Amino acid sequence: MTQGVFTEQAVELVPLSSDNPSFAQLAEMEAPSTDQARERYLELLKRCLMRIGMEARFEPLTYQRTPSVRTSVYRLLANAFGRRYELVRRRKVNRQASMEGRGCSPDAESMIGLYRMNNLHDAVKTVVREEIPGDVIEAGVWRGGAAVFMRAALWAYGDDTRKVWVADSFEGLPPPSAGIAADAGYDLSGAVDLAVSVEEVMANFRKYGWLDDRVHFLKGWFKDTLHAAPIEAISVLRADGDLYESTMDILTALYDKVSPGGFIIVDDYGAWPPCRKAVDEFRAMRKITQPIHAVDWTGAYWRKA
Ligand SMILES: C[S@@+](CC[C@H](N)C(=O)[O-])C[C@H]1O[C@@H](n2cnc3c(N)ncnc32)[C@H](O)[C@@H]1O
């Protein structure tokens, strides 16, 4: 599962070719079995959630990160024609980018890419197999795809008790706080495509058949929701909040609930200096010595002692 220890250097990735190794391994299994069917379902689910190999060839003209004159014109046009037509433009399909989580299909339910989704898969499978107690949580879910995957994986590995916590503002990133120097210059609060409503995320769970009473939504800023959340123990904590403050809020509120042997996964450790700083400071403050492992060019994780 470990692909390398994080260094200042870029992580060398094992190429995920179009003939994905996990499919190749499956083909080597002898007769069709429940195990094979389960693994194939989960592999297919990952690809569906990230549209890998099925990337959209068009994107809505309104799919723009930040408002600008151009997007305002697009929106005007979209409103004028929107009842019967949608304005789209051709996009260059880049399958490698969606596998690596460096840009996803505009209709994908997760942007994390196959390496990081595989890491999440391994984590959920491991905590079930090793009976590490605790629920699973993603803080920072966007459209919810990684959390949908956790719910499906719990089912696939026969777990019938753990809850899936889905924590987000459901309105995008907060503006950087004035007192937090590490977040200065990282203002993504206007990124409209990062603001996904809780109804849309619920609809995504429903779309894949996983909106059930094991899934719990925590709506609001992490600093307001996570401390008070009625979570007893955590086996997989996935932090994907990008910013220093968001990452620190997640770790401060939830780290003590992670069971020994549990996973702490940080999506943005390699690529986002504010996130990395929060993790490094938190680990230093709490004297955490377990090595932090690189998942890919940005994701990282460690297991609690
Ligand atoms: C990069 S996206 C998450 C991607 C997602 N994990 C996936 O599978 O595609 C970051 C998310 O974090 C949320 N977020 C960031 N900081 C937050 C905070 N302080 N409180 C609540 N939500 C926050 C944003 O609303 C956004 O949905």
PDBQT file of the ligand as one rigid body, heavy atoms in Angstrom, charges set to zero:
ROOT
HETATM    1  C1  LIG A 401     -11.059  19.791  -2.613  1.00  0.00    +0.000 C 
HETATM    2  S1  LIG A 401     -12.671  19.693  -2.056  1.00  0.00    +0.000 S 
HETATM    3  C2  LIG A 401     -12.842  18.017  -1.515  1.00  0.00    +0.000 C 
HETATM    4  C3  LIG A 401     -12.764  16.963  -2.610  1.00  0.00    +0.000 C 
HETATM    5  C4  LIG A 401     -13.401  15.642  -2.250  1.00  0.00    +0.000 C 
HETATM    6  N1  LIG A 401     -12.791  15.012  -1.118  1.00  0.00    +0.000 N 
HETATM    7  C5  LIG A 401     -13.472  14.664  -3.403  1.00  0.00    +0.000 C 
HETATM    8  O1  LIG A 401     -13.565  13.450  -3.150  1.00  0.00    +0.000 OA
HETATM    9  O2  LIG A 401     -13.505  15.090  -4.554  1.00  0.00    +0.000 OA
HETATM   10  C6  LIG A 401     -12.577  20.596  -0.542  1.00  0.00    +0.000 C 
HETATM   11  C7  LIG A 401     -13.883  20.652   0.218  1.00  0.00    +0.000 C 
HETATM   12  O3  LIG A 401     -13.595  21.130   1.540  1.00  0.00    +0.000 OA
HETATM   13  C8  LIG A 401     -14.655  21.954   1.984  1.00  0.00    +0.000 C 
HETATM   14  N2  LIG A 401     -14.090  22.823   3.043  1.00  0.00    +0.000 N 
HETATM   15  C9  LIG A 401     -12.858  23.393   3.052  1.00  0.00    +0.000 A 
HETATM   16  N3  LIG A 401     -12.656  24.061   4.205  1.00  0.00    +0.000 NA
HETATM   17  C10 LIG A 401     -13.781  23.890   4.956  1.00  0.00    +0.000 A 
HETATM   18  C11 LIG A 401     -14.160  24.309   6.276  1.00  0.00    +0.000 A 
HETATM   19  N4  LIG A 401     -13.343  25.050   7.042  1.00  0.00    +0.000 N 
HETATM   20  N5  LIG A 401     -15.362  23.929   6.743  1.00  0.00    +0.000 NA
HETATM   21  C12 LIG A 401     -16.201  23.168   5.977  1.00  0.00    +0.000 A 
HETATM   22  N6  LIG A 401     -15.889  22.748   4.715  1.00  0.00    +0.000 NA
HETATM   23  C13 LIG A 401     -14.691  23.096   4.215  1.00  0.00    +0.000 A 
HETATM   24  C14 LIG A 401     -15.135  22.652   0.726  1.00  0.00    +0.000 C 
HETATM   25  O4  LIG A 401     -16.475  23.050   0.847  1.00  0.00    +0.000 OA
HETATM   26  C15 LIG A 401     -14.934  21.572  -0.350  1.00  0.00    +0.000 C 
HETATM   27  O5  LIG A 401     -16.121  20.846  -0.545  1.00  0.00    +0.000 OA
ENDROOT
TORSDOF 0
